[in-house]
């Protein structure tokens, strides 16, 4: 009789095969939902964590600082290049008995008319300008250099003359 009783107790899944598939589907759905929930929870906890927010802000500030440093370096390199160009166009030389300010006329359209020399007390200001360009693209090149001399120099005695492609301003030194 026991054998008979065993055969009569069939599993519920054997009597309703569709129920077995529905339970598998339900378990898969619950598992996917829990996985999604856990991952989303981790993400939002990390995203809303103040420490992580501060780290992100620090990285953004560091990135901005690097960009600013790069921009400043680039801007100052441009002024250094301009200063180097000005030093090639206008030079000051000193000997025992005179100062010479030498202006290269080649970048100034090779004309001494493009050089303006002014004095104010013991300050000598040399302003040089020229136009460069091809066709419709033209640019103005302008250099200004000022020199302050001591009491041993009388700027009223300066001389100006052209020597080839150079414009030489000579200032005698008084003893």
Secondary structure, 3 states (H helix, E strand, C coil): CHHHHHHHCCCHHHHCHHHHHHHHHHHHHHHHHHHHHHHHHHHHHHHHCHHHHHHHHHHHHHHHHHHHHHHHHHHHHHHHHHHHHHHHHEEEEECCCEEEEEEECHHHCCCHHHEEEEEECCEEEEEEEEEEEECCEEEEEEEEEEEECCCCECHHHCEEEEECCEEEEEEEECC
